[in-house]
Amino acid sequence: MPRMLDVSDEVRAEIGDEEAARLLAGESAPGSYDCTSCRTQGDPEQERTSTVLFVGDETAVLAFAHATCLPSQVVQVTEEQLQGAVRAIGGHTPEPEAPQATPEQAVLGVTSGLALIAGELHPALVVEPTSPVARPGSFGAGDDFLPLLIEQGFMPLTELSAVPPVLHGWSVLLAAGQLHAVLQPNPAGGRPVAWWQAHQPLQVTDGWRQAANQHQQVLLFAAPVGSIGRQPREDLLRDALDKAAANGKLVAAAMPLAGI
């Protein structure tokens, strides 16, 4: 039975025509695999399957995913993230830790949860800095976090009544069933770069992952420091989001998975 394997031009350019031919002929492709996105089993002889190449600083790892979860693509990650993905793909899940990143001097806290909008559950990420975010090059004490994001295309919200529009060029990297990064367009062109990147892949719930695979996108909400806080339950998180929106302190965007 022919294998329903998809090797994109981008992946082919990285692995070479010879290796791509071996994959398509079934010589180096698995008989079955755990999808690198949803972590459920797949079979390249029964369903369309994507080749996903994770490229680190020194090494690269070829993984497989349901075509309905991810397209065939090359994903640039740090060497540390790549080793974490290798452990996860091999059945070992690293212990999650609080994700942080440092755009300018700020540190971003990221929380995952499900948002109920118009009667439907959507996977969401809530981003809140731990300190005010100054505009690059400025020395004032103001907080420009929301204006900077609005300039990037995020939409100000006054209530959570509708799904925000897709922010093209941005994406959420969900690999090996874990959250790795939020990617933004590269100002210099080429592959996207990380706007936020987990120090260690962030574990998400099965419900969050299922909703992400169903919608093929994630909603990202952002608020200035002190607006949301670390909420222990999703209902409290939603209350904090509603309050931030009513106070004019919330922006949002929808982002496709892994740069689709």
C-alpha positions as CSV (number, residue, x, y, z in Angstrom):
1,M,0.0,0.0,0.0
2,P,1.5,3.4,-0.9
3,R,2.6,5.6,1.9
4,M,0.7,8.9,2.3
5,L,3.8,10.9,3.3
6,D,4.2,14.6,2.6
7,V,7.8,16.0,2.3
8,S,7.7,19.7,1.7
9,D,10.2,21.5,-0.5
10,E,11.6,23.2,2.6
11,V,12.2,19.8,4.3
12,R,13.6,18.3,1.1
13,A,16.1,21.2,0.8
14,E,17.3,20.4,4.3
15,I,17.5,16.6,4.2
16,G,18.4,16.2,0.5
17,D,16.7,14.5,-2.4
18,E,18.2,11.1,-1.6
19,E,16.9,11.0,2.0
20,A,13.5,12.3,0.8
21,A,13.3,9.5,-1.8
22,R,14.0,6.9,0.9
23,L,11.3,8.4,3.1
24,L,8.7,8.4,0.3
25,A,9.7,4.8,-0.6
26,G,9.2,3.7,3.0
27,E,12.8,2.8,3.6
28,S,13.4,5.2,6.4
29,A,9.8,6.2,7.4
30,P,8.2,4.4,10.4
31,G,5.4,1.9,10.1
32,S,3.6,3.9,12.7
33,Y,4.4,7.0,14.8
34,D,3.3,9.2,17.7
35,C,2.2,12.5,16.2
36,T,4.6,15.2,17.3
37,S,1.7,17.6,17.8
38,C,-1.2,15.7,19.3
39,R,0.8,12.7,20.6
40,T,-1.7,10.1,19.3
41,Q,-0.7,7.3,17.0
42,G,-0.6,7.7,13.3
43,D,0.0,5.4,10.3
44,P,1.5,6.7,7.1
45,E,-0.1,3.9,5.1
46,Q,-3.6,4.8,6.3
47,E,-3.6,8.6,6.7
48,R,-1.8,11.6,5.3
49,T,1.3,12.2,7.3
50,S,3.6,15.3,7.4
51,T,7.4,15.2,7.9
52,V,8.5,17.9,10.4
53,L,12.2,18.7,10.7
54,F,13.3,20.4,14.0
55,V,16.6,22.2,13.4
56,G,18.7,23.2,16.4
57,D,22.0,25.0,16.6
58,E,24.0,21.8,16.0
59,T,21.6,19.0,15.3
60,A,18.3,18.2,13.5
61,V,15.6,15.7,14.3
62,L,13.0,14.5,11.8
63,A,9.5,13.8,13.3
64,F,6.1,12.9,12.0
65,A,2.7,14.4,12.4
66,H,-0.8,13.9,11.1
67,A,-1.3,16.2,8.2
68,T,-4.5,17.5,9.9
69,C,-2.3,18.6,12.9
70,L,0.7,20.1,11.1
71,P,1.9,20.7,7.6
72,S,5.4,19.4,6.5
73,Q,7.8,22.1,7.5
74,V,11.1,23.0,9.0
75,V,10.9,24.4,12.6
76,Q,13.9,26.4,14.0
77,V,14.4,25.7,17.7
78,T,17.2,26.1,20.2
79,E,19.5,23.2,20.9
80,E,18.0,22.9,24.4
81,Q,14.5,22.8,23.1
82,L,15.5,20.2,20.5
83,Q,16.9,17.9,23.2
84,G,13.7,18.4,25.2
85,A,11.6,17.5,22.1
86,V,13.8,14.4,21.5
87,R,13.2,13.2,25.1
88,A,9.4,13.8,24.7
89,I,9.3,12.1,21.4
90,G,11.1,9.2,23.0
91,G,8.5,8.9,25.7
92,H,10.1,11.1,28.3
93,T,8.3,14.3,29.2
94,P,10.4,16.9,31.0
95,E,9.1,18.4,34.2
96,P,7.4,21.7,33.3
97,E,8.6,25.0,34.8
98,A,7.3,28.5,34.6
99,P,8.0,29.8,31.1
100,Q,9.8,33.1,30.8
101,A,11.4,35.1,28.1
102,T,13.2,38.5,28.0
103,P,12.1,40.8,25.2
104,E,13.9,44.1,26.1
105,Q,14.1,44.1,30.0
106,A,10.7,42.7,30.6
107,V,9.9,39.1,31.6
108,L,6.8,37.6,30.2
109,G,4.6,35.2,32.2
110,V,2.5,32.8,30.0
111,T,-0.6,30.9,31.2
112,S,-2.5,28.4,29.1
113,G,-6.3,27.8,29.5
114,L,-9.5,27.3,27.6
115,A,-11.6,30.4,26.7
116,L,-15.4,30.0,26.2
117,I,-16.4,32.4,23.4
118,A,-19.8,32.3,21.6
119,G,-20.5,28.9,23.2
120,E,-17.3,27.3,22.0
121,L,-14.1,26.4,23.8
122,H,-10.9,27.8,22.3
123,P,-7.3,27.2,23.4
124,A,-5.8,30.4,24.8
125,L,-2.5,31.8,26.1
126,V,-2.5,34.7,28.5
127,V,0.6,36.8,28.5
128,E,1.4,39.3,31.2
129,P,4.8,40.9,31.9
130,T,6.2,41.0,35.4
131,S,7.2,44.6,35.1
132,P,6.3,47.6,32.8
133,V,7.5,47.3,29.2
134,A,9.3,50.4,27.9
135,R,9.5,51.2,24.2
136,P,12.9,50.2,22.8
137,G,15.3,53.2,23.2
138,S,13.2,55.0,25.7
139,F,14.2,55.8,29.2
140,G,10.8,56.8,30.6
141,A,8.9,55.0,33.4
142,G,5.8,54.4,31.3
143,D,4.3,51.1,30.1
144,D,4.2,50.7,26.4
145,F,3.3,46.9,26.3
146,L,-0.1,47.3,24.8
147,P,0.7,50.1,22.3
148,L,3.6,48.0,21.0
149,L,1.4,45.0,20.5
150,I,-1.3,47.1,18.8
151,E,1.3,48.4,16.4
152,Q,2.1,44.7,15.6
153,G,-1.5,44.1,14.8
154,F,-3.1,42.9,18.0
155,M,-6.7,44.0,18.5
156,P,-7.8,45.9,21.6
157,L,-10.8,44.2,23.3
158,T,-13.5,45.6,25.5
159,E,-15.2,42.3,26.0
160,L,-14.6,38.6,25.1
161,S,-17.6,38.1,22.8
162,A,-16.0,37.1,19.6
163,V,-12.8,35.4,18.4
164,P,-10.2,38.0,17.5
165,P,-8.8,38.1,13.9
166,V,-5.8,36.1,12.8
167,L,-2.5,37.9,13.1
168,H,-0.7,36.8,10.0
169,G,2.9,35.9,10.2
170,W,2.6,35.0,13.9
171,S,2.2,31.4,15.1
172,V,2.2,29.2,18.2
173,L,4.7,26.3,18.2
174,L,3.2,23.2,19.7
175,A,5.6,20.2,19.3
176,A,5.7,16.8,20.9
177,G,2.4,17.7,22.6
178,Q,4.0,20.7,24.5
179,L,4.2,24.4,24.0
180,H,7.6,25.7,22.9
181,A,7.2,29.2,21.6
182,V,5.2,32.1,20.1
183,L,6.8,33.0,16.8
184,Q,6.7,36.4,15.1
185,P,7.8,37.5,11.6
186,N,11.6,38.0,11.2
187,P,12.2,41.7,10.5
188,A,15.2,40.6,8.4
189,G,13.1,38.1,6.4
190,G,13.4,34.4,6.4
191,R,12.2,32.0,9.1
192,P,10.1,33.4,12.0
193,V,11.8,34.2,15.2
194,A,10.6,33.7,18.8
195,W,8.7,36.5,20.5
196,W,8.3,34.3,23.6
197,Q,10.2,31.1,24.1
198,A,9.8,28.5,26.9
199,H,12.9,27.8,28.9
200,Q,11.6,24.3,29.1
201,P,8.6,23.0,27.0
202,L,5.4,23.9,28.7
203,Q,2.9,21.1,29.4
204,V,-0.7,21.8,28.3
205,T,-3.8,19.8,29.2
206,D,-5.3,17.2,26.9
207,G,-8.4,19.4,26.5
208,W,-6.2,22.4,25.5
209,R,-4.3,20.3,22.9
210,Q,-7.5,18.8,21.5
211,A,-9.0,22.2,21.1
212,A,-5.9,23.5,19.4
213,N,-5.9,20.6,17.0
214,Q,-9.6,21.1,16.3
215,H,-9.4,24.9,15.6
216,Q,-5.8,24.8,14.2
217,Q,-5.2,28.1,16.0
218,V,-4.6,29.5,19.5
219,L,-6.0,32.8,20.9
220,L,-3.3,34.9,22.6
221,F,-4.5,37.5,25.1
222,A,-2.0,40.1,26.5
223,A,-2.4,42.6,29.4
224,P,0.0,44.9,31.2
225,V,1.6,44.0,34.5
226,G,-0.8,43.7,37.4
227,S,-3.9,43.2,35.2
228,I,-4.4,39.4,35.3
229,G,-2.1,37.8,37.9
230,R,-1.5,34.1,38.4
231,Q,-5.0,32.6,38.7
232,P,-5.3,29.0,40.0
233,R,-8.5,28.2,38.1
234,E,-9.8,28.8,34.6
235,D,-13.0,30.5,35.9
236,L,-10.9,33.0,37.9
237,L,-8.7,33.5,34.9
238,R,-11.7,34.3,32.7
239,D,-13.0,36.8,35.4
240,A,-9.6,38.5,35.3
241,L,-9.7,38.7,31.5
242,D,-13.2,40.1,31.4
243,K,-12.2,42.8,34.0
244,A,-9.0,43.7,32.0
245,A,-11.1,44.0,28.8
246,A,-13.7,46.2,30.5
247,N,-10.9,48.4,31.8
248,G,-9.3,48.8,28.3
249,K,-6.3,46.7,29.3
250,L,-6.5,43.7,27.0
251,V,-5.4,43.0,23.5
252,A,-5.7,39.7,21.6
253,A,-5.1,37.9,18.3
254,A,-5.7,34.5,16.9
255,M,-2.5,32.6,15.7
256,P,-2.2,29.4,13.7
257,L,-0.3,26.5,14.9
258,A,3.4,26.2,14.1
259,G,3.4,28.8,11.3
260,I,0.6,27.2,9.2
